[in-house]
Amino acid sequence: MAVSAENAPLDAVIAPFLKEPGALLPILHAVQAAFGYVDDAAVPVIADRLNLSRADVHGVLTFYHDFRRKPAGRHVLKLCSAEACQSMGANDLIAQASARLATPMHSTRADGVVTLEPVYCLGLCSAAPSAMLDGQIVGRLTAARLDTLIDGIAA
Ligand code: FES
């Protein structure tokens, strides 16, 4: 794929990594940091620049949960779904959040207000169940505290 004006912003993000070994992951992180997500249209461009197949890039992109393939909502609520949090009631909190926000996990509400995602351990197991709202970690989450968080973002 040729370098084009259409791809110029993407190429500007990719270029600093092209000489590095194992550049795919750093590039995907950089693209997400720059654009908020990794658009499907970026996959063939990245594959071309790294001389990889589209399947190689797609495989890595879809393997890691942290890569976003669509724009996120204005708020991102991540609920820990790993074992310690599950043992402390995380599944009930996930169901509560999903119902209150009318949004299934792994998705963004239609009005773009919030994205609801699982996360697999926030390193706060001793304060399980845990969550992260817009980058801020919340421990010892209860149904009441979750309602308060949701009131703050979806009011
Ligand atoms: S399992 Fe949830 S914070 Fe570690």
Boltz pocket constraint, residues with backbone or C-beta under 6 A from the ligand:
constraints:
  - pocket:
      binder: B
      contacts: [[A, 80], [A, 81], [A, 82], [A, 83], [A, 84], [A, 85], [A, 86], [A, 119], [A, 120], [A, 121], [A, 122], [A, 123], [A, 124], [A, 125], [A, 128], [A, 129], [A, 130]]
      max_distance: 6.0
